[in-house]
Amino acid sequence: MEFSTLALHGDLKKGLAEAGFVSAMPVQERVISNAFSGRDLYVQSQTGTGKTLAYLIVIMQRLISEPPLAGRKALIMVPTRELAVQVEDEARLLGKYLPFKMGAFYGGVGYGAQQQTLRDDAQILVGTPGRVLDLNASGYMNLMNIAFLVLDEADRMFDMGFYPDLRKLVKVVPSADRRQTMLFSATLNTYVRTLAYEYTKEPVEIEIEPEHITVNEVEQLLYHVPSADKMRLLLGILRRENPESAIIFCNTKRYTEIVARRLHENGIRCEFISGDLPQQKRLSIIDSLKAGRLRYLVATDVAARGLDIEGLALVVNYDLPVETENYVHRIGRTARAGKTGKAVSFASEQDVYELAGIEKYLGNKIPSRIASEDLYGSDSGRRRPSRQREQPRRRDDSGRRQKPAQTGSRQGQMPAAVNESRDDAVMLGMPLDQRMVHYKNKYSGKQPSGEKTAATNGVKDESRSRQRRRRKTGAPRPESAQPAAKPAANSATHGNRQEKRPQHAVNDDAKPAEPYTKKPKPQAPAQKPPQKTPGNGLLSRFFGLFKKNK
């Protein structure tokens, strides 16, 4: 279906054509065909399928073409500040020739500009739950004139703890029979279902192949790599692929800053964003990435949902995500609106066990390889280990100095387990559990239970061969292998210590010495039990008077 064939307002069609929207995607076609009648919707659709454009077309067309809705407003709730700004920008682009005012309302910035937008009577309001509730409680945002309520990325809002805020919000907007509610979610869970059926009126359920539209268009590759060599592998991939733009995902705020700093030290310009960064700085960085002024961005999962960066060439999972759904959302940044992309993931000994849930969630295995030495780049910013204090040289029996034992390995040298040539096809053909145990043991330097090293086997074989030769030739055992001498006969063992009797001159006529026995300690005589003496109480004194009279 093409937008030009729809019975839309002329100015809305003009905005669509100028923005480059020609054909409707599946979610857009189904939302538009059901929502123009005013029915509530419950849509399960993956991010990047065009759902934002779908509900914006419905809202603008109904507000401009239906007289009963004239002057009423639309409230669009989103989980993050970045997504709020993005939806506002798309609304401005689509409604460029329509008489609507838009505004985004989110935390991290001052209230002044947002309050002025409300005083200017904005009709399309995009916001995060916390800031919207604050503005409503202070009297600046009147929500009783809402005709459309959209909950975008509902599952994400629940994951971020916004469920209580959403319930409060629904109570201060018009009832379900006086508004149109559209709920969009990438996954189904109990909270989403409860909210959908509790606060909507006979919703139309629309399901658009969740979690697989974007994934099928992404070229995925996973490298098994030690955690200490992730940075070298990242540098090698960025210099070999040389993508026009890329996002590198880390699990923690601290590592986004570390990875960005290490890339800077190696001459690669990049920025990082996390929840601790000021909102204006975050928006400035994202605008630079969208405009092409910035090529590489290091981010936490704050950028995994909702960000639409046109033509993003590469996504790198520096850390495998702990939440399996976030893997799909991360790689979904690179294949949006039917385009293709590439996603590379690193699986080290620390996070290799996250593969089980991710591959189960995807329904198939991620193509994987072992990171060989030719894939690595040089890390000029890598910190050298501090020099160890030189060990003193000892002299052997001949008086020559011995060399101190080497305790470390050369800088940048790959572990022996990684340098060994392996047949990747055999390893990748293993069952998932065995494959993960294999890589875990390989990178951690531990050997599986029941296996012995070649060195240990060689020592044992050598000792056994010597024993066999001695049995055949009758040669005596070496002094080092002789059993320890038994204690002398004139010693007696008492407890855990050995006490030796004093030795005297030998006298043949003397009587044989009696065996030494320890004399028992004399016991104190038993004491008689103390006799009871009459007390000094009242009765004792009374009976004492009778004894004196006698």
C-alpha positions as CSV (number, residue, x, y, z in Angstrom):
1,M,0.0,0.0,0.0
2,E,1.2,3.5,-0.9
3,F,0.5,6.6,1.1
4,S,-0.6,8.5,-2.0
5,T,-3.6,6.1,-2.3
6,L,-4.9,6.9,1.2
7,A,-7.6,9.5,1.8
8,L,-5.4,11.8,3.8
9,H,-5.4,15.5,4.3
10,G,-3.5,17.3,1.6
11,D,-1.0,19.0,3.9
12,L,-0.3,15.6,5.6
13,K,0.3,14.0,2.2
14,K,2.7,16.8,1.4
15,G,4.7,16.2,4.6
16,L,4.9,12.5,3.9
17,A,6.1,13.0,0.4
18,E,8.7,15.6,1.4
19,A,10.0,13.3,4.2
20,G,10.5,10.5,1.6
21,F,7.7,8.1,2.8
22,V,6.1,6.4,-0.2
23,S,5.1,2.8,0.6
24,A,3.5,1.7,3.9
25,M,5.2,-1.1,5.9
26,P,3.1,-4.0,7.3
27,V,2.6,-2.5,10.8
28,Q,1.7,0.9,9.3
29,E,-0.9,-0.6,6.9
30,R,-2.6,-2.6,9.7
31,V,-2.6,0.3,12.2
32,I,-4.0,2.8,9.8
33,S,-6.7,0.5,8.5
34,N,-7.9,-0.2,12.1
35,A,-7.3,3.1,13.9
36,F,-9.1,5.5,11.6
37,S,-12.4,4.1,13.0
38,G,-11.4,5.2,16.5
39,R,-10.9,1.7,17.9
40,D,-8.2,1.0,20.6
41,L,-5.2,-0.9,19.5
42,Y,-2.8,-3.3,21.1
43,V,0.2,-3.8,18.8
44,Q,3.1,-6.1,19.2
45,S,5.8,-5.0,16.9
46,Q,9.6,-4.9,16.9
47,T,11.4,-1.5,17.0
48,G,12.4,-0.3,13.6
49,T,9.3,-1.4,11.8
50,G,7.8,2.1,11.4
51,K,5.2,2.1,14.1
52,T,6.0,5.7,15.2
53,L,5.0,7.0,11.7
54,A,1.8,4.8,11.9
55,Y,0.3,6.3,15.1
56,L,1.4,9.9,14.1
57,I,-0.5,9.6,10.8
58,V,-3.6,8.4,12.7
59,I,-3.4,11.2,15.3
60,M,-2.8,14.1,12.8
61,Q,-5.4,12.9,10.3
62,R,-8.1,12.6,12.9
63,L,-7.3,15.9,14.7
64,I,-7.4,17.8,11.4
65,S,-10.3,16.1,9.7
66,E,-12.8,15.4,12.5
67,P,-14.6,18.5,14.0
68,P,-15.5,16.9,17.4
69,L,-11.7,16.5,18.0
70,A,-10.8,20.0,17.2
71,G,-8.7,21.6,19.9
72,R,-8.1,18.3,21.8
73,K,-4.7,16.9,22.4
74,A,-2.6,13.7,22.1
75,L,-0.2,12.3,24.7
76,I,2.5,10.0,23.6
77,M,4.4,8.3,26.5
78,V,7.9,6.9,25.9
79,P,10.5,5.3,28.2
80,T,13.6,7.5,27.5
81,R,14.5,11.1,26.9
82,E,16.3,10.2,23.6
83,L,13.2,8.5,22.2
84,A,11.0,11.5,23.3
85,V,13.2,13.9,21.3
86,Q,13.2,11.5,18.3
87,V,9.4,11.2,18.2
88,E,9.1,15.0,18.5
89,D,11.4,15.4,15.6
90,E,9.5,12.9,13.4
91,A,6.2,14.6,14.4
92,R,7.6,18.0,13.3
93,L,8.8,16.6,10.0
94,L,5.5,14.9,9.3
95,G,3.3,17.8,10.4
96,K,5.4,20.5,8.8
97,Y,2.5,22.0,6.9
98,L,-0.2,21.3,9.6
99,P,-1.2,23.8,12.3
100,F,-0.1,21.7,15.2
101,K,2.4,22.6,17.9
102,M,4.5,19.8,19.4
103,G,6.6,19.5,22.5
104,A,8.8,17.0,24.3
105,F,8.7,16.8,28.1
106,Y,11.4,14.8,29.9
107,G,13.7,15.1,33.0
108,G,17.3,16.1,33.2
109,V,16.6,19.7,31.9
110,G,14.9,22.7,33.3
111,Y,11.2,23.3,33.5
112,G,11.1,26.8,32.0
113,A,11.1,25.9,28.2
114,Q,8.7,23.0,28.7
115,Q,6.3,25.2,30.7
116,Q,6.4,27.8,27.9
117,T,5.6,25.1,25.3
118,L,2.5,24.2,27.4
119,R,1.5,27.9,27.6
120,D,1.7,28.1,23.8
121,D,-1.0,25.4,23.8
122,A,0.9,22.5,22.2
123,Q,-1.4,19.7,21.0
124,I,0.9,16.8,20.5
125,L,2.7,16.1,23.7
126,V,5.6,13.6,23.9
127,G,7.0,12.8,27.3
128,T,8.4,10.4,29.9
129,P,6.2,9.3,32.8
130,G,8.0,11.1,35.6
131,R,8.1,14.6,34.0
132,V,4.6,14.4,32.7
133,L,3.3,13.6,36.2
134,D,5.3,16.5,37.7
135,L,3.9,19.0,35.2
136,N,0.4,17.7,35.8
137,A,0.7,17.9,39.6
138,S,2.0,21.5,39.3
139,G,-1.0,22.5,37.1
140,Y,1.0,23.3,34.0
141,M,-0.2,20.2,32.0
142,N,-3.9,19.6,31.8
143,L,-4.5,16.0,30.8
144,M,-8.3,16.1,30.9
145,N,-8.5,17.3,27.3
146,I,-6.6,14.3,25.9
147,A,-8.2,12.5,22.9
148,F,-5.3,10.1,22.1
149,L,-3.1,8.2,24.6
150,V,-0.2,6.3,23.1
151,L,2.1,4.1,25.1
152,D,5.2,3.4,23.0
153,E,7.7,0.8,24.1
154,A,5.4,-0.3,26.9
155,D,7.5,-3.3,27.9
156,R,10.6,-1.1,28.2
157,M,8.8,1.3,30.5
158,F,7.8,-1.6,32.7
159,D,11.4,-2.9,32.8
160,M,12.6,0.6,33.9
161,G,10.1,0.7,36.8
162,F,7.5,3.0,35.3
163,Y,4.5,0.7,35.9
164,P,3.2,2.6,39.0
165,D,3.6,5.9,37.2
166,L,1.6,4.7,34.2
167,R,-1.2,3.6,36.5
168,K,-1.3,7.0,38.1
169,L,-1.2,8.6,34.6
170,V,-4.1,6.6,33.3
171,K,-6.2,7.8,36.2
172,V,-5.8,11.6,35.4
173,V,-6.7,11.3,31.7
174,P,-10.2,10.9,30.3
175,S,-11.8,7.5,30.6
176,A,-11.4,4.8,28.0
177,D,-14.7,5.5,26.3
178,R,-13.7,9.2,25.8
179,R,-10.2,8.6,24.3
180,Q,-8.5,6.4,21.8
181,T,-5.7,4.3,23.3
182,M,-2.9,2.7,21.3
183,L,-0.4,0.5,23.1
184,F,2.8,-0.6,21.3
185,S,5.2,-3.3,22.8
186,A,8.0,-5.4,21.3
187,T,7.3,-8.3,23.7
188,L,4.3,-9.7,25.6
189,N,4.4,-9.9,29.4
190,T,2.0,-9.9,32.2
191,Y,2.2,-6.1,32.9
192,V,1.6,-5.2,29.3
193,R,-1.4,-7.5,29.0
194,T,-2.9,-6.2,32.3
195,L,-2.5,-2.6,31.2
196,A,-3.9,-3.3,27.8
197,Y,-7.1,-5.1,29.0
198,E,-7.6,-2.9,32.1
199,Y,-7.3,0.5,30.4
200,T,-8.5,-0.1,26.8
201,K,-11.9,-0.8,25.4
202,E,-12.2,-3.9,23.2
203,P,-8.7,-3.4,21.6
204,V,-7.8,-4.8,18.3
205,E,-4.7,-7.0,18.6
206,I,-2.1,-6.7,15.9
207,E,1.0,-8.9,15.9
208,I,3.8,-8.3,13.4
209,E,6.3,-11.2,13.7
210,P,7.9,-10.0,16.9
211,E,11.7,-10.0,17.4
212,H,12.6,-11.5,13.9
213,I,12.0,-8.8,11.3
214,T,15.1,-6.9,12.0
215,V,17.3,-9.9,13.1
216,N,16.8,-11.6,9.7
217,E,18.3,-8.6,7.9
218,V,21.4,-8.4,10.1
219,E,24.6,-10.2,9.3
220,Q,25.6,-11.6,12.7
221,L,29.1,-12.9,13.7
222,L,30.4,-13.8,17.2
223,Y,34.1,-14.0,18.2
224,H,35.3,-16.1,21.1
225,V,38.0,-13.9,22.6
226,P,39.7,-13.5,26.0
227,S,38.5,-10.5,27.9
228,A,42.0,-9.0,28.1
229,D,42.1,-8.9,24.3
230,K,38.7,-7.4,23.5
231,M,40.2,-4.0,22.8
232,R,42.8,-5.3,20.4
233,L,40.0,-7.2,18.5
234,L,37.8,-4.1,18.4
235,L,40.6,-2.0,17.0
236,G,41.3,-4.7,14.4
237,I,37.7,-4.9,13.3
238,L,37.2,-1.1,13.1
239,R,40.3,-0.6,11.0
240,R,39.5,-3.6,8.8
241,E,35.8,-2.9,8.3
242,N,36.2,0.9,8.3
243,P,32.4,1.5,8.8
244,E,30.8,4.9,8.1
245,S,29.1,4.7,11.5
246,A,29.1,2.3,14.4
247,I,27.7,1.9,17.9
248,I,29.7,-0.2,20.5
249,F,27.6,-1.5,23.3
250,C,28.9,-2.1,26.8
251,N,27.0,-3.4,29.9
252,T,28.1,-0.8,32.4
253,K,28.6,3.0,32.4
254,R,32.2,2.6,33.6
255,Y,33.2,0.5,30.6
256,T,31.6,2.9,28.1
257,E,34.0,5.6,29.4
258,I,37.0,3.2,29.5
259,V,36.4,1.9,25.9
260,A,35.9,5.4,24.6
261,R,39.1,6.6,26.2
262,R,41.1,3.6,24.9
263,L,39.8,4.3,21.4
264,H,40.9,7.9,21.7
265,E,44.3,6.8,22.8
266,N,44.6,4.8,19.6
267,G,43.6,7.7,17.3
268,I,39.9,6.8,16.8
269,R,37.6,9.7,17.5
270,C,34.4,8.7,19.4
271,E,32.0,9.7,22.1
272,F,30.1,7.8,24.8
273,I,26.7,8.2,26.4
274,S,25.2,6.7,29.5
275,G,22.5,7.6,32.0
276,D,24.9,9.8,34.1
277,L,25.6,12.2,31.2
278,P,23.7,15.5,31.2
279,Q,20.7,15.4,28.9
280,Q,21.9,18.3,26.7
281,K,25.2,16.5,26.2
282,R,23.5,13.2,25.3
283,L,21.3,15.0,22.7
284,S,24.2,16.8,21.2
285,I,26.1,13.5,20.8
286,I,23.2,11.7,19.2
287,D,22.6,14.7,16.8
288,S,26.2,14.6,15.7
289,L,26.0,10.8,15.0
290,K,22.8,11.2,13.0
291,A,24.3,14.2,11.0
292,G,27.4,12.2,10.2
293,R,29.7,14.5,12.2
294,L,30.5,11.6,14.6
295,R,31.3,8.1,13.3
296,Y,31.6,6.0,16.5
297,L,29.5,5.9,19.6
298,V,30.1,3.8,22.8
299,A,26.9,3.4,24.7
300,T,25.0,1.4,27.3
301,D,21.5,-0.1,26.7
302,V,20.1,3.5,27.0
303,A,20.7,3.6,23.2
304,A,19.5,0.1,22.5
305,R,15.8,1.0,22.2
306,G,14.1,3.5,20.0
307,L,17.1,5.4,18.5
308,D,16.7,5.6,14.7
309,I,20.0,6.3,13.1
310,E,19.7,6.2,9.4
311,G,22.3,4.0,7.6
312,L,24.1,2.7,10.7
313,A,26.6,0.3,9.3
314,L,27.9,-1.7,12.3
315,V,26.9,-2.7,15.8
316,V,29.5,-4.2,18.1
317,N,28.5,-6.0,21.3
318,Y,31.7,-5.4,23.3
319,D,29.9,-7.2,26.2
320,L,27.1,-9.7,25.6
321,P,23.9,-8.3,27.2
322,V,22.7,-9.8,30.4
323,E,19.0,-9.5,29.3
324,T,18.5,-11.6,26.2
325,E,15.9,-9.3,24.7
326,N,18.5,-6.5,24.6
327,Y,20.6,-8.4,22.1
328,V,17.8,-8.1,19.5
329,H,17.3,-4.4,20.4
330,R,21.0,-3.6,20.1
331,I,21.5,-5.2,16.7
332,G,18.2,-3.7,15.5
333,R,19.9,-0.3,15.4
334,T,21.7,-1.3,12.2
335,A,18.9,-2.8,10.0
336,R,16.0,-0.5,10.1
337,A,13.1,-0.1,7.7
338,G,14.1,-3.0,5.5
339,K,17.8,-2.2,5.2
340,T,20.6,-4.6,5.9
341,G,23.4,-4.2,8.5
342,K,26.1,-6.1,10.4
343,A,26.5,-6.9,14.0
344,V,29.7,-8.3,15.7
345,S,29.7,-9.7,19.2
346,F,32.5,-10.6,21.6
347,A,32.1,-13.7,23.9
348,S,34.8,-13.9,26.6
349,E,35.2,-16.2,29.5
350,Q,33.2,-13.8,31.6
351,D,30.1,-13.6,29.6
352,V,30.1,-16.7,27.4
353,Y,27.3,-18.3,29.3
354,E,24.9,-15.5,28.2
355,L,24.9,-17.3,24.8
356,A,22.5,-19.9,26.0
357,G,19.6,-17.5,26.6
358,I,20.4,-15.4,23.5
359,E,20.5,-18.3,21.1
360,K,17.4,-19.8,22.6
361,Y,15.6,-16.5,22.3
362,L,16.7,-16.1,18.6
363,G,15.7,-19.7,17.9
364,N,19.1,-20.4,16.1
365,K,22.8,-20.3,16.7
366,I,24.9,-17.2,16.0
367,P,27.7,-17.9,13.5
368,S,30.9,-17.9,15.5
369,R,34.6,-18.0,15.1
370,I,37.7,-18.1,17.2
371,A,39.6,-14.8,17.1
372,S,42.9,-15.6,15.4
373,E,46.0,-13.4,15.7
374,D,45.6,-11.8,12.2
375,L,42.3,-10.3,13.3
376,Y,43.8,-8.2,16.1
377,G,45.0,-4.7,15.9
378,S,47.8,-3.0,17.8
379,D,46.7,-1.2,21.0
380,S,49.1,1.7,21.6
381,G,47.1,2.8,24.6
382,R,47.4,-0.5,26.3
383,R,48.9,-0.1,29.8
384,R,52.1,-2.1,30.3
385,P,52.2,-4.2,33.5
386,S,54.4,-2.7,36.3
387,R,57.9,-4.2,36.4
388,Q,58.4,-6.8,39.0
389,R,61.2,-6.5,41.4
390,E,64.2,-8.5,40.1
391,Q,64.6,-11.7,42.1
392,P,68.0,-12.4,43.7
393,R,70.0,-15.0,41.9
394,R,71.0,-18.0,44.0
395,R,74.1,-20.1,43.6
396,D,73.9,-23.8,43.0
397,D,76.2,-26.5,44.4
398,S,78.9,-25.7,41.8
399,G,79.0,-22.0,42.8
400,R,77.4,-20.8,39.5
401,R,74.5,-18.3,39.6
402,Q,71.1,-19.6,38.7
403,K,68.7,-17.6,36.5
404,P,65.6,-16.3,38.3
405,A,62.3,-18.1,37.3
406,Q,60.2,-16.3,34.8
407,T,56.8,-15.5,36.3
408,G,55.1,-13.6,33.4
409,S,54.6,-13.7,29.7
410,R,55.5,-11.3,27.0
411,Q,53.2,-8.3,26.6
412,G,50.5,-8.9,24.0
413,Q,51.2,-12.6,23.7
414,M,48.1,-14.6,23.2
415,P,47.4,-17.5,25.6
416,A,48.6,-20.9,24.4
417,A,45.1,-22.2,24.3
418,V,44.2,-19.5,21.8
419,N,47.3,-19.8,19.7
420,E,46.8,-23.5,19.2
421,S,45.3,-24.3,15.8
422,R,41.8,-25.7,16.2
423,D,39.2,-27.0,13.8
424,D,36.4,-24.5,14.1
425,A,33.9,-26.6,12.2
426,V,34.3,-29.4,14.8
427,M,33.9,-27.0,17.7
428,L,30.9,-25.2,16.3
429,G,29.3,-28.6,15.6
430,M,29.3,-29.3,19.4
431,P,26.1,-29.0,21.4
432,L,25.6,-25.6,23.0
433,D,26.4,-26.8,26.5
434,Q,29.6,-28.6,25.6
435,R,30.7,-25.7,23.4
436,M,30.3,-23.2,26.3
437,V,32.1,-25.4,28.8
438,H,34.9,-25.8,26.2
439,Y,35.4,-22.1,25.8
440,K,35.0,-21.4,29.5
441,N,37.7,-23.9,30.3
442,K,39.8,-22.7,27.4
443,Y,39.9,-19.0,28.3
444,S,40.0,-19.3,32.0
445,G,43.1,-21.6,31.9
446,K,41.4,-24.4,33.8
447,Q,41.3,-27.9,32.6
448,P,38.2,-30.0,32.5
449,S,37.8,-32.4,35.4
450,G,39.2,-35.8,34.6
451,E,41.9,-34.6,32.2
452,K,45.7,-34.6,32.9
453,T,48.4,-32.5,31.4
454,A,51.1,-34.1,29.2
455,A,53.8,-33.0,31.7
456,T,52.2,-34.8,34.6
457,N,51.7,-37.9,32.5
458,G,55.3,-37.8,31.4
459,V,56.6,-37.6,35.1
460,K,54.5,-40.5,36.2
461,D,55.6,-42.6,33.2
462,E,59.2,-41.9,33.9
463,S,59.0,-42.9,37.6
464,R,57.2,-46.1,36.6
465,S,59.9,-47.0,34.0
466,R,62.6,-46.5,36.7
467,Q,60.8,-48.8,39.1
468,R,60.6,-51.5,36.4
469,R,64.4,-51.3,35.6
470,R,65.2,-51.6,39.3
471,R,63.1,-54.7,39.7
472,K,64.8,-56.4,36.7
473,T,68.4,-55.4,37.6
474,G,68.1,-55.6,41.4
475,A,69.7,-52.2,41.8
476,P,69.3,-50.5,45.2
477,R,67.0,-47.5,45.5
478,P,68.6,-44.1,45.5
479,E,69.3,-42.4,48.8
480,S,66.6,-39.8,48.1
481,A,64.0,-42.6,47.7
482,Q,65.1,-44.6,50.8
483,P,62.5,-44.8,53.5
484,A,63.1,-42.7,56.6
485,A,64.8,-44.5,59.5
486,K,62.6,-45.8,62.4
487,P,63.0,-44.1,65.8
488,A,65.5,-45.6,68.3
489,A,64.3,-48.5,70.5
490,N,65.1,-46.6,73.7
491,S,62.6,-43.9,73.0
492,A,59.1,-43.8,74.2
493,T,56.3,-42.0,72.6
494,H,53.9,-40.1,74.8
495,G,51.1,-38.2,73.2
496,N,52.4,-36.3,70.2
497,R,56.0,-35.8,71.4
498,Q,58.9,-38.2,71.7
499,E,60.6,-38.4,75.1
500,K,64.1,-40.0,75.3
501,R,65.3,-41.7,78.4
502,P,68.8,-40.6,79.7
503,Q,71.6,-43.0,78.7
504,H,74.0,-44.2,81.5
505,A,77.2,-46.4,81.4
506,V,76.6,-50.0,80.5
507,N,76.8,-52.4,83.5
508,D,76.2,-56.1,82.8
509,D,75.7,-57.0,86.5
510,A,73.1,-54.4,87.0
511,K,69.5,-55.4,87.1
512,P,67.5,-54.9,84.0
513,A,66.0,-51.5,83.9
514,E,62.4,-51.4,84.7
515,P,60.2,-50.0,82.1
516,Y,59.5,-46.3,82.5
517,T,56.1,-45.5,83.7
518,K,54.6,-42.2,84.5
519,K,53.6,-41.9,88.2
520,P,50.0,-40.8,88.7
521,K,49.5,-37.5,90.4
522,P,48.3,-37.8,94.1
523,Q,44.7,-36.9,94.4
524,A,43.5,-34.5,97.1
525,P,41.4,-36.0,99.9
526,A,37.8,-35.8,99.4
527,Q,36.2,-33.0,101.3
528,K,33.2,-33.4,103.4
529,P,30.1,-31.6,102.3
530,P,29.6,-28.4,104.2
531,Q,27.2,-28.6,107.1
532,K,24.2,-26.4,107.1
533,T,24.3,-23.7,109.9
534,P,21.2,-22.1,111.2
535,G,20.5,-18.9,109.5
536,N,19.9,-15.5,111.0
537,G,16.2,-15.3,110.1
538,L,13.3,-14.7,112.5
539,L,12.4,-18.4,113.0
540,S,16.1,-19.1,113.9
541,R,16.1,-16.5,116.6
542,F,12.8,-17.7,118.0
543,F,14.0,-21.2,118.4
544,G,17.3,-20.0,119.9
545,L,15.3,-18.5,122.9
546,F,14.0,-21.9,123.8
547,K,17.5,-23.4,123.7
548,K,18.8,-20.8,126.1
549,N,15.9,-21.3,128.6
550,K,16.7,-25.0,128.7
